[in-house]
Amino acid sequence: MTRLRDLGISIGRLPIGRFNAITDVGGVLVGHTTVIADSPATVRTGVTMIVPRNNDIWTNYAFCGWHSFNGNGEMTGIPWIEESGMLGSPVGITNTHQVGLVRVTLVRNGVEAGVEGFHLPVVAETYDGWLSDIDSFSLTESDVRAAVATASGGEVAEGNVGGGTGMICHEFKGGIGTSSRVVDQAMHTYTVGVLVQANYGSRTDLRVDGVPVGRVISYDQVPAPWPAREPGGSIIVVVATDAPILSDQCRRLARRATVGLARVGGVGHNGSGDIFFAFATGNDLEAGQANPYELRMLPHEHLDDLFAAVAEATEEAILNALCAAQTMTGFQGRTAYALPLEQMVETVQRHRA
């Protein structure tokens, strides 16, 4: 698996975490199930799970918030997020047609674990129907359970994995990417991690550290995955932090993913579902507690570096997805080609010089 920094390209001013991944936020786990088959249907799909608090999120909630940059997409659980500002489940990402399956499976997980009350999990999607027979509904409950059960910390697989298996980004093969930043603030050190499922954008808009790389990679060199068509697609961005912030501040962090997306070349096309979600584990919110919560809150004037961290980590997570993704042929013989990394590096180096 190749990442942006493996190629000698570092972006942003803030330091990265140990794994340069969302799992640098303590207790945040990531699991993937990847489903690839050629019979009876051509399938290139999967599911990715972000599991906060080492899966104690069911009974120790986290403040959270969300933002829709362009809403041609789906994320479940949002009405209660708007009301309560609290997350009480893992966060799932999959293909457009199987959000319901993932949601129901998460509910069953909660019920089987003996968690009392009703469950409104957060599950989001992007469309993989160009490379995968999305109408075959090939993802199963067992696949979803496996993504939760195998979720772990440390290094995170990127590119053609999990929910990102069949995704296309800036007309190259896309998928899952992640990155992190470390922020020193108010005499404390906090970590911000981002995971994306990137499935959006046109080639001419693609930029790497501000360099218009997409414009120099011709369609004669690397064919488009499809005939000429209107730009669209979607991206899901999940932001995690261990900073002690409240739900309104999480919403503010979620909005800053827009900055990182724009730096790479996302503009929020009409056909795009660009939906961002942020959660913070810096406060404990034990379920069913009778006494008032004792909360900590980082002052608003101390959020600027966290905002920068979200922007930088989102930008790098998208580029990591592009660097890690490999050429894939799928449904009806369609092919999405990998970003040519040598040409990308040469172009960036030339512009920097």
N, C-alpha and C positions, 0 to 999 in steps of 0.2 A: 504494500500500500504506500503510495507516494503522497506526501503532503507538501504544501506550499513552501515551508521552511526547509524541507529536504532539498529543494531546488535553489536554495540560496536567496530566497525572496522573503524578507521580513517586512511587515507593515505595521503602522501604528507606533505610538510612543510608550505605551504601558507594557510592563512585563507580563509574560504568559505564565500560567500555572504549570505544575509539574508535567502533566500530560497534555497540556494545551487542549483541554476538552471540558465539556460540561461536568464531567465527573470530578474535576478539581474542586467543585463545591462539595464540601463534606456531606456524606450520606446520600448523594445523588448517584443512582445506578442507571445503566442503559442496557437494554436487551433487544436483540433483533431476532426475528424469524424470517428467513428468505425462502421464497417458494419459486422454483424454476422447474418447468416441465414442458414437454413438447407433445404429450398425449395424455388424455384425450383432447385436451385443449392446450394451446400455446400460452403458457403462463410465465410472467416475469413480474412478480409482486411480492408483498410481504407486509410486516408490521414491525414498528419500532416502539419500544416502551421507555419512557423516562420515569423513573421510580424515585421520588424524594424520600428522605428520612429513612433510608434502608428498609423501605416498605412499611414503616410505621405511620405513613401519611394517612391511613384510614382512621387512626385514632388520635393523631397529633397533627392537626391541620396546619397549613401554611398560608400566610397572606398571599394574595395573587391579584393580577389584573390583566386586561387584554386590550388589544387594539386591532381594528380592521382598517388597513390601508386601502384595500379594495376588496369588496365583500362577495365576489363570485366564488364562494367556497363554503365549507362547513366546519364548524367547531361546536361540539355539543357541550352542554352544561353552562352555557354563558348566562342565561337569565339568573341563575342562582349565584353565579360569580358576581354579577352586577349588584345583587341584593346584599350578599354576605361578605364578598371580598375574600373568601377562604376556599382553598383547595383541599379536598378530602379523598383523593384517589391518585393512582398513577396517571400519567398523560400518554395517550396513545396516538400514533400517526400511522395512517394506512392509505389504501386507495379509495377513490370516491364512492364506489358502490358497496364497500364493506365497513363503513363507519358503524352501522348498526350492530353488526356481529361483534366488533371489538368492544363497543359500549356494553352490550348485554353480557359478554364474557367477563368484563371487569366487575359488573354488578354481581354476577354469580361468585366471583372470587371474594368479594366483600361479604356476601351472605354466608358462604362456606367457611370463611374465617371467623364467623360469629360476630361480625361488626353490626351493632344495632342501628336501627333507623333506615332511612331510604338513601339511595346512592345516585348521584348525578355526575358520572365521570366526564372528564374532558377528553374528547377524541377528535382529531382533526384529519384532514385528507388533502391529497392532491391527485390528479388524474393520470393514471398510467396506461390508458386505453390505446395508446399508439403502439406500444411494444408488447402489451399483454392483453389477452382476451378478457377484458374486464367484465363482460357479461357471463363468464363461466362461473363466477362466484367461487373461486378455487381456494380462497383462504378459509381455514377451518377454526373451530373453537380451540382445538389442540394447538394450532399454530400460535394463537393469541396467548394461551396459557404458557407455552414454551418461552415466549418473549419475556414474560414477567418472571418466570421461574429462573431463567438464565441471566437475568439482569445483573450486572456487576459494575464495580468501579474500575479505575485505571484506564488503560487505552480503550478507545472506542473504534470499532470498525466503521469505515466510511465508504462512500461511493455506492456501488451496486449492491446494497444490503438492506434488509428490513423493508420498511415502507418506501425507501428510495430505490428499490431494485429496478423498477421500470421507468424511472423519471428522466426527463430531458431538461437541460438548463442552457440557455443562450444558444440553442441549436447544437449543443454537444451533449454527450452523455452526462447526466447529473445524478442527483441522489442525496445521500446523507452526508453532512459535514458538521464539524464541531470545532470550537476554539474557546479559549478562556483568557481572562485578564485579571491581574492582581492589583488592588487599589489600596494605598495607604491613606487613611482618612480618619480624622478625629482621634488620633492616637491608637487606632486599631487598623488591622489589615483585613480586607474583605476580598472575596473572590467572586467574579462574575463569569458564568459559563453560558455558552450558547450552543444549541443544536438546531440545524436546519434540515428540512426536506425540500430541496431545490428543484423546481420543475417549471421554470418560467423563462421569459426573456427572448430577445432577438440577438443574433450574432453581432450585428453592427453596434449594439449598445455595450457589449462586454468590455470592461476595463479591469486591469490588474494593477493595483496601486496607482490608479489614475491614468495608466497607459492604455490607449484604445486598441488593445490586442485583437479584438474581434474584427476590426476593420482590415487588418492585414492578413487574415487567414481566409483566402478565397474559397468559394464553393467548388472550384476546380481542384483545389488541394484536398479539402475535406468536405464532402457532399453534405447538404442539409439532410436531416432525418425525414423530411417530408417535402412535398411540392410547395410552391409559394403559397402562403396563407397569412391571415391576420395574426399578429402577435398575441399571445395569451399565456396560458399556463398559470401556475400558482406556486407560492412558497409558504411554508409554515415555519415560524421561528419560535423556539422555546428558550426562554431566558431563565436562568437560575442564579440566585445569589444567597450568600449566608449573611448579608448585611441586615441589621435590624430595621426594616422598613415596613410600612403599613400598606394596605391595599391600594390607596390612591397613588402612593409612590411606586408601587409595582406597575400600575397602569402607565405612569410616566416613563418607567424604564422600557416597557413594551413598545411605546411609541418610538423610542430611539432606535429600534431595529430598522425603522424606515431609513435612517441615515446610512447605516451599513449597506442596506440593499441598494440604495441609490448610488453609492460609491462603486459598486460592481456593475451597475447598469440597469437595475430594475426601476421601472417607472409607473407600475401599477396600472397595466392595461385594463380595458373594460372587461376582458374575458379572464382576468386573473383573480385568484383568491389569495390575497396576501394578508394573512391573519397571524398575529403575534401574541404570545402568551408569556407572562413573567410570574415567577413565584419566589418567595423569600423565606428562608428557614431560620432567620435570626431571632424569631420569637416562637415560643412553644404555646400551642393552642390546644390543650388537651380536650378531647370531646367529652361532653357531659359534665364538665366542671361546674360546680355550684357557685363557687366564689368568683369574683371578678378576676380577669386575667391581669397579670402584672406585665406590662408591655414596655419595650424600649423602642425609641424612634429616632433615627438619624435625622438631624435637622435638614430642612429642604436645601439650605445653602451649602450643604456638604454633599449634594448629589451629583455635582458636575462631573467628577471623575468616574462615577458609576455610569452616567450617561455616555461618556466617552468610551468606557469599557464595553458597553453594549454595542455601540456603533462599530468599534474595532473588531470585536469578536464575531459579530454578525458578518462583516465583510470577509474576514478570514475563514469563517466556517463555510461560506458559500464557495470560496476559492478552493478550500480543502476538498469539498465535494467534487468539484470539477477535476482537481488533480488526481484524486483517488479513483474516480469512475473509469471503467474500461469499456471499450467498444462492445455493444450488445446488439444482436439480431434477434428479433422476436416475432410477434404476431404478423401474419401475412408476409413474412420475409423482410419486414422493415428493419432498418439498421440505424442506430444512433452511434455516431463515432466519437471517440474520446478526444478531448482537447489535446492538440499536438504540443506536448510539454516543452520539447526542445525549442520549437519556434516561439512559444510563449516566453520562455526565459530569454532567448536572444533578443526578442522585441523589447522586453522590459529593460534589459541591460543597455541596449542601444539608446533608448530614450533617456535613461538615467545619465548616461555618459554625455 
